[in-house]
């Protein structure tokens, strides 16, 4: 695990005018950094069979198509 870096500046280091701007920038950047650094949920895996099933093509029809295609590629009819 990597150590948490110490920020180079603290809020009291800024003059009152700059302090307000500093806090505004930090408030704007922090959520963006947090969403960037947090791991994204894994994407679901969609198989070709799932796509055909959603399109209403049955597994029997898929099997017939695959046999015909295999026969054509093998040079048989």
DAQUI-V77781 format. One record per run of one state. SS is the DSSP state (2 for helix, 1 for strand, 0 for the rest). FROM is the first residue (numbers start at 0). TO is the last residue. If there is no record, write none. Layout:
ss->SS from->FROM to->TO
ss->SS from->FROM to->TO
This chain:
ss->0 from->0 to->9
ss->2 from->10 to->12
ss->0 from->13 to->14
ss->2 from->15 to->36
ss->0 from->37 to->46
ss->2 from->47 to->53
ss->0 from->54 to->57
ss->2 from->58 to->73
ss->0 from->74 to->76
